[in-house]
Amino acid sequence: MPFTDSPMLEHINQPVMLLEDDVVRFANAAARSILGSHVVGQDVRIAIRIPQALAVIAAPQGGTARIEGLSGRGSQWDLACHPLDQGRKLVVLEDLSIRVSVARAHADFVANASHELRTPLAAIIGYVETLEDDKAGGDPETRKRFLGIIRHEAQRMRALVEDLMSLSRIEAVKHDAPTEPVDVVALVREAAGEVQNRAQVEITANCDSAIVAGDRGQLAQVLRNLVDNAIKYGKPDGTVRDRDRNQRIGPRRRFDRR
């Protein structure tokens, strides 16, 4: 098959190269978009400077290799080299970056969700133990307030469990950019309100709202994490400020959105 007459290879989505005596004689559009048009005519050792890939290409029987960094830092690819005839070789690349990223995100999400579940669970256990005390449990106002907190923390746990259940659906479908309008300032106030019984949090804002397009549940979780971290690691009577956006959040602190 002439290298200059490869219309089928030119238009397939996978990057493909044809080598002759280790020189790249043909690279389809997908390969050129990754390695550059200049690879055609180059020695493959210059076009692909990854030892694992070159070892497979140099092997008489060909083979496969998992390589990193071909199209950018952190990218991962499978490279397959198939010997043809007359010193020719077919090199096929498969991008695994998204698949690996999803797997990593899955592991990170499960770890983060486990961490997030501990906070409301600890609060529920603490308030239940308090209610078991005759002095606290016997006071109607205290009991009502504590039961409200327990209900709220249980709802947080339910939301996290629902997030875990939806993870498989997120992986199964293409992620579309969110279009739902979300008021970030309102979410920040809600996040601070959730911890009012654990710490005194003061929030101030010089605007009534800040509307962005986003996933309300995910944004709320990010803000809850920020508030929790401010409480855990902030200094008493101090201020936690975002350097980029001049935001402040924390126990007995202000949140300024300017």
C-alpha positions as CSV (number, residue, x, y, z in Angstrom):
1,M,0.0,0.0,0.0
2,P,1.5,3.3,-1.0
3,F,2.1,5.7,1.8
4,T,0.6,8.6,-0.2
5,D,-2.6,6.7,-0.9
6,S,-4.1,6.1,2.5
7,P,-7.5,7.8,2.6
8,M,-9.0,5.3,5.1
9,L,-6.1,5.8,7.6
10,E,-6.2,9.6,7.1
11,H,-9.7,10.0,8.4
12,I,-9.9,7.5,11.3
13,N,-10.0,9.0,14.8
14,Q,-7.1,7.0,16.2
15,P,-3.6,8.4,15.5
16,V,-1.8,6.1,13.0
17,M,1.7,6.2,11.5
18,L,3.3,4.1,8.9
19,L,7.1,3.7,9.2
20,E,9.7,2.5,6.7
21,D,13.1,1.7,8.1
22,D,12.1,3.6,11.3
23,V,11.3,6.8,9.3
24,V,7.7,8.2,9.5
25,R,6.4,8.1,5.9
26,F,2.8,8.7,6.8
27,A,0.9,10.1,9.7
28,N,-2.9,10.6,9.6
29,A,-4.6,13.8,10.8
30,A,-5.1,12.5,14.3
31,A,-1.4,11.7,14.6
32,R,-0.3,15.0,13.1
33,S,-2.6,16.9,15.6
34,I,-0.7,15.3,18.5
35,L,2.9,15.1,17.2
36,G,2.8,17.9,14.6
37,S,2.9,17.8,10.8
38,H,6.7,17.9,10.9
39,V,6.9,14.3,12.0
40,V,6.3,13.1,8.5
41,G,9.8,12.4,7.1
42,Q,11.4,12.3,10.6
43,D,13.1,9.4,12.3
44,V,10.6,7.9,14.7
45,R,13.2,8.3,17.5
46,I,12.9,12.0,17.1
47,A,9.1,12.0,16.5
48,I,8.5,9.9,19.7
49,R,11.2,10.3,22.3
50,I,9.7,7.9,24.8
51,P,12.0,4.9,25.6
52,Q,9.2,2.4,26.2
53,A,7.6,3.3,22.9
54,L,10.9,3.1,21.0
55,A,11.7,-0.3,22.5
56,V,8.4,-1.7,21.2
57,I,8.9,-0.1,17.7
58,A,12.5,-1.5,17.5
59,A,11.4,-5.0,18.4
60,P,11.2,-7.3,15.3
61,Q,7.9,-8.8,16.5
62,G,6.4,-5.4,17.5
63,G,4.2,-5.3,20.6
64,T,2.4,-2.8,22.8
65,A,3.4,-0.3,25.5
66,R,1.7,2.0,27.9
67,I,3.3,5.4,27.6
68,E,2.9,8.8,29.4
69,G,3.3,12.4,28.3
70,L,2.9,11.9,24.6
71,S,0.3,14.7,24.1
72,G,0.9,16.6,27.3
73,R,1.9,16.2,30.9
74,G,-0.1,13.5,32.6
75,S,-1.5,12.1,29.3
76,Q,-1.5,8.3,29.0
77,W,-1.5,6.3,25.8
78,D,-1.4,2.7,24.5
79,L,1.0,2.3,21.6
80,A,0.8,-0.8,19.4
81,C,3.4,-1.6,16.7
82,H,2.5,-4.1,14.0
83,P,5.3,-5.2,11.6
84,L,4.3,-5.3,7.9
85,D,6.7,-6.2,5.1
86,Q,9.8,-4.7,3.5
87,G,10.8,-3.0,6.8
88,R,7.5,-1.3,7.2
89,K,5.6,-1.0,10.5
90,L,2.1,0.3,11.4
91,V,2.0,2.2,14.7
92,V,-1.4,2.8,16.3
93,L,-2.0,5.0,19.3
94,E,-5.0,5.0,21.7
95,D,-5.6,7.8,24.1
96,L,-6.3,6.5,27.6
97,S,-6.2,9.8,29.3
98,I,-9.9,10.3,29.9
99,R,-10.4,6.7,31.0
100,V,-7.5,7.0,33.5
101,S,-8.8,10.4,34.6
102,V,-12.2,9.0,35.3
103,A,-10.8,6.1,37.3
104,R,-8.7,8.5,39.3
105,A,-11.7,10.8,39.9
106,H,-13.7,7.8,41.0
107,A,-11.1,6.9,43.6
108,D,-10.7,10.5,44.8
109,F,-14.5,10.9,45.0
110,V,-15.0,7.9,47.1
111,A,-12.2,9.0,49.4
112,N,-13.6,12.5,49.7
113,A,-17.1,11.2,50.2
114,S,-15.9,8.9,53.0
115,H,-14.2,11.9,54.6
116,E,-17.3,14.1,54.2
117,L,-19.6,11.4,55.7
118,R,-17.5,11.4,58.9
119,T,-18.4,15.0,59.7
120,P,-22.2,14.8,59.8
121,L,-22.0,11.3,61.4
122,A,-19.9,12.7,64.2
123,A,-22.3,15.5,64.7
124,I,-25.3,13.1,64.8
125,I,-23.6,10.9,67.4
126,G,-22.6,13.8,69.5
127,Y,-26.1,15.3,69.7
128,V,-27.7,12.0,70.3
129,E,-25.4,11.4,73.2
130,T,-26.3,14.8,74.5
131,L,-30.0,14.1,74.2
132,E,-29.5,11.0,76.2
133,D,-28.4,13.2,79.1
134,D,-31.5,13.9,81.3
135,K,-30.5,17.6,81.7
136,A,-30.3,18.3,78.0
137,G,-32.9,15.8,76.8
138,G,-35.5,16.9,79.3
139,D,-35.5,20.5,78.1
140,P,-38.1,20.8,75.2
141,E,-36.4,23.8,73.5
142,T,-32.9,22.1,73.6
143,R,-34.4,18.8,72.4
144,K,-36.2,20.5,69.5
145,R,-33.0,22.4,68.5
146,F,-30.8,19.3,68.7
147,L,-33.3,17.2,66.7
148,G,-33.3,19.8,64.0
149,I,-29.5,19.6,63.8
150,I,-29.6,15.9,63.7
151,R,-32.2,16.0,60.9
152,H,-30.1,18.4,58.9
153,E,-26.9,16.4,59.3
154,A,-28.8,13.2,58.3
155,Q,-29.9,15.0,55.1
156,R,-26.3,15.9,54.4
157,M,-25.4,12.3,54.7
158,R,-28.3,11.3,52.4
159,A,-27.1,13.8,49.8
160,L,-23.6,12.4,49.9
161,V,-24.9,8.9,49.4
162,E,-27.0,10.1,46.5
163,D,-23.8,11.6,45.0
164,L,-22.1,8.2,45.3
165,M,-25.0,6.5,43.6
166,S,-24.9,9.0,40.8
167,L,-21.2,8.5,40.1
168,S,-21.8,5.6,37.8
169,R,-24.2,7.7,35.8
170,I,-21.7,10.5,35.5
171,E,-19.1,8.1,34.2
172,A,-21.6,6.5,31.7
173,V,-22.6,9.7,29.9
174,K,-20.7,12.6,28.4
175,H,-20.4,15.4,30.9
176,D,-22.1,18.5,29.7
177,A,-21.3,21.9,31.0
178,P,-23.9,22.9,33.6
179,T,-26.4,25.6,32.6
180,E,-28.4,26.0,35.9
181,P,-28.1,29.5,37.3
182,V,-26.8,29.4,40.9
183,D,-26.5,32.2,43.4
184,V,-23.1,31.7,44.9
185,V,-23.6,34.3,47.7
186,A,-26.7,32.5,48.8
187,L,-24.9,29.2,48.8
188,V,-22.1,30.6,51.0
189,R,-24.7,31.9,53.5
190,E,-26.3,28.5,53.6
191,A,-23.0,26.8,54.1
192,A,-22.2,29.0,57.0
193,G,-25.7,28.5,58.5
194,E,-25.1,24.8,58.5
195,V,-22.3,25.2,61.0
196,Q,-23.7,27.9,63.2
197,N,-24.3,25.4,66.0
198,R,-20.7,24.2,65.9
199,A,-19.0,27.6,65.5
200,Q,-19.9,31.2,65.2
201,V,-19.5,32.2,61.6
202,E,-20.0,35.7,60.3
203,I,-20.4,36.4,56.6
204,T,-20.5,39.8,54.9
205,A,-20.9,40.6,51.2
206,N,-21.0,43.8,49.3
207,C,-23.4,42.4,46.7
208,D,-26.7,40.7,47.2
209,S,-26.0,37.9,44.7
210,A,-23.5,36.4,42.3
211,I,-25.1,34.3,39.7
212,V,-23.0,31.7,37.9
213,A,-23.8,28.7,35.7
214,G,-23.0,25.6,37.7
215,D,-24.1,22.4,39.5
216,R,-25.7,23.6,42.7
217,G,-25.0,20.5,44.7
218,Q,-21.3,20.4,43.8
219,L,-20.8,24.1,44.4
220,A,-22.5,23.7,47.8
221,Q,-20.2,20.8,48.7
222,V,-17.2,22.9,47.8
223,L,-18.3,25.8,49.9
224,R,-19.1,23.5,52.9
225,N,-15.6,22.2,52.6
226,L,-14.2,25.7,52.7
227,V,-16.3,26.6,55.8
228,D,-15.3,23.4,57.5
229,N,-11.6,24.0,56.8
230,A,-11.9,27.6,58.0
231,I,-13.3,26.3,61.3
232,K,-10.7,23.5,61.7
233,Y,-7.6,25.4,60.7
234,G,-8.5,29.1,61.2
235,K,-7.2,31.2,64.1
236,P,-9.8,32.2,66.7
237,D,-11.3,35.7,66.0
238,G,-9.2,35.7,62.8
239,T,-10.1,36.0,59.1
240,V,-9.6,33.6,56.2
241,R,-9.3,35.4,52.9
242,D,-9.1,34.1,49.3
243,R,-6.1,35.8,47.8
244,D,-7.6,35.9,44.3
245,R,-11.1,37.0,45.0
246,N,-10.7,38.8,48.3
247,Q,-13.1,36.4,50.0
248,R,-13.2,35.7,53.7
249,I,-14.8,32.9,55.5
250,G,-14.3,31.3,58.9
251,P,-15.5,30.9,62.5
252,R,-16.2,34.3,64.0
253,R,-15.0,35.7,60.7
254,R,-16.4,37.6,57.8
255,F,-16.9,36.5,54.2
256,D,-16.3,39.5,52.0
257,R,-17.2,39.1,48.3
258,R,-15.8,42.1,46.5
